[in-house]
Amino acid sequence: MEESLKVIDQFLRDFAPEVVGLSSEALTPEMEEKIRLLSDGKLGEEERHSLCRELLSNRSAFEYLVERLKSARAGEEH
Protein backbone atom coordinates (compact mmCIF):
# COMPACT_ATOMS: atom_id res chain seq x y z
CA MET A 1 0.00 0.00 0.00
CA GLU A 2 2.81 2.39 0.87
CA GLU A 3 4.31 2.09 -2.64
CA SER A 4 0.91 2.89 -4.18
CA LEU A 5 0.66 6.02 -2.10
CA LYS A 6 4.12 7.12 -3.28
CA VAL A 7 3.12 6.63 -6.92
CA ILE A 8 -0.13 8.53 -6.45
CA ASP A 9 1.59 11.26 -4.46
CA GLN A 10 4.06 11.75 -7.30
CA PHE A 11 1.20 11.81 -9.80
CA LEU A 12 -0.56 14.52 -7.81
CA ARG A 13 2.60 16.58 -7.51
CA ASP A 14 3.20 16.35 -11.25
CA PHE A 15 -0.33 16.84 -12.51
CA ALA A 16 -2.47 18.47 -9.78
CA PRO A 17 -2.90 21.79 -11.65
CA GLU A 18 -4.24 19.90 -14.66
CA VAL A 19 -6.92 18.03 -12.68
CA VAL A 20 -9.10 21.10 -12.26
CA GLY A 21 -11.93 21.43 -14.78
CA LEU A 22 -12.18 17.82 -15.86
CA SER A 23 -15.18 16.10 -17.37
CA SER A 24 -17.40 14.14 -15.00
CA GLU A 25 -18.22 11.10 -17.08
CA ALA A 26 -19.66 8.11 -15.26
CA LEU A 27 -17.16 5.40 -14.45
CA THR A 28 -17.42 2.06 -16.16
CA PRO A 29 -16.98 -1.10 -14.09
CA GLU A 30 -13.71 -1.67 -15.96
CA MET A 31 -12.42 1.77 -14.96
CA GLU A 32 -13.43 1.21 -11.33
CA GLU A 33 -11.52 -2.09 -11.33
CA LYS A 34 -8.40 -0.44 -12.75
CA ILE A 35 -8.57 2.25 -10.07
CA ARG A 36 -8.99 -0.40 -7.38
CA LEU A 37 -5.93 -2.21 -8.69
CA LEU A 38 -3.97 1.06 -8.77
CA SER A 39 -4.91 1.96 -5.21
CA ASP A 40 -3.93 -1.57 -4.10
CA GLY A 41 -0.56 -1.31 -5.88
CA LYS A 42 -1.40 -4.13 -8.27
CA LEU A 43 -1.42 -2.32 -11.61
CA GLY A 44 1.48 -2.72 -14.02
CA GLU A 45 3.53 0.23 -15.20
CA GLU A 46 2.00 0.43 -18.67
CA GLU A 47 -1.51 0.23 -17.26
CA ARG A 48 -0.66 2.90 -14.65
CA HIS A 49 0.44 5.30 -17.39
CA SER A 50 -2.74 4.66 -19.33
CA LEU A 51 -4.89 5.11 -16.24
CA CYS A 52 -3.12 8.36 -15.36
CA ARG A 53 -4.27 9.81 -18.66
CA GLU A 54 -7.83 8.79 -17.79
CA LEU A 55 -7.52 10.37 -14.35
CA LEU A 56 -6.38 13.61 -15.92
CA SER A 57 -9.44 13.75 -18.12
CA ASN A 58 -12.18 12.47 -15.83
CA ARG A 59 -12.98 14.12 -12.51
CA SER A 60 -15.21 11.21 -11.45
CA ALA A 61 -12.34 8.77 -11.89
CA PHE A 62 -10.00 11.02 -9.94
CA GLU A 63 -12.50 11.42 -7.09
CA TYR A 64 -13.07 7.66 -6.99
CA LEU A 65 -9.34 7.13 -6.59
CA VAL A 66 -9.17 9.69 -3.79
CA GLU A 67 -12.06 7.99 -1.95
CA ARG A 68 -10.38 4.58 -2.32
CA LEU A 69 -7.19 5.98 -0.83
CA LYS A 70 -9.02 7.65 2.04
CA SER A 71 -10.80 4.40 2.85
CA ALA A 72 -7.56 2.43 2.73
CA ARG A 73 -5.80 4.90 4.96
CA ALA A 74 -8.68 4.92 7.46
CA GLY A 75 -8.53 1.12 7.55
CA GLU A 76 -4.80 1.21 8.32
CA GLU A 77 -5.33 3.58 11.24
CA HIS A 78 -7.74 1.20 13.02
C-alpha positions in Angstrom: 0.0 0.0 0.0 2.8 2.4 0.9 4.3 2.1 -2.6 0.9 2.9 -4.2 0.7 6.0 -2.1 4.1 7.1 -3.3 3.1 6.6 -6.9 -0.1 8.5 -6.5 1.6 11.3 -4.5 4.1 11.8 -7.3 1.2 11.8 -9.8 -0.6 14.5 -7.8 2.6 16.6 -7.5 3.2 16.3 -11.2 -0.3 16.8 -12.5 -2.5 18.5 -9.8 -2.9 21.8 -11.7 -4.2 19.9 -14.7 -6.9 18.0 -12.7 -9.1 21.1 -12.3 -11.9 21.4 -14.8 -12.2 17.8 -15.9 -15.2 16.1 -17.4 -17.4 14.1 -15.0 -18.2 11.1 -17.1 -19.7 8.1 -15.3 -17.2 5.4 -14.4 -17.4 2.1 -16.2 -17.0 -1.1 -14.1 -13.7 -1.7 -16.0 -12.4 1.8 -15.0 -13.4 1.2 -11.3 -11.5 -2.1 -11.3 -8.4 -0.4 -12.8 -8.6 2.3 -10.1 -9.0 -0.4 -7.4 -5.9 -2.2 -8.7 -4.0 1.1 -8.8 -4.9 2.0 -5.2 -3.9 -1.6 -4.1 -0.6 -1.3 -5.9 -1.4 -4.1 -8.3 -1.4 -2.3 -11.6 1.5 -2.7 -14.0 3.5 0.2 -15.2 2.0 0.4 -18.7 -1.5 0.2 -17.3 -0.7 2.9 -14.7 0.4 5.3 -17.4 -2.7 4.7 -19.3 -4.9 5.1 -16.2 -3.1 8.4 -15.4 -4.3 9.8 -18.7 -7.8 8.8 -17.8 -7.5 10.4 -14.3 -6.4 13.6 -15.9 -9.4 13.8 -18.1 -12.2 12.5 -15.8 -13.0 14.1 -12.5 -15.2 11.2 -11.5 -12.3 8.8 -11.9 -10.0 11.0 -9.9 -12.5 11.4 -7.1 -13.1 7.7 -7.0 -9.3 7.1 -6.6 -9.2 9.7 -3.8 -12.1 8.0 -1.9 -10.4 4.6 -2.3 -7.2 6.0 -0.8 -9.0 7.7 2.0 -10.8 4.4 2.9 -7.6 2.4 2.7 -5.8 4.9 5.0 -8.7 4.9 7.5 -8.5 1.1 7.5 -4.8 1.2 8.3 -5.3 3.6 11.2 -7.7 1.2 13.0 
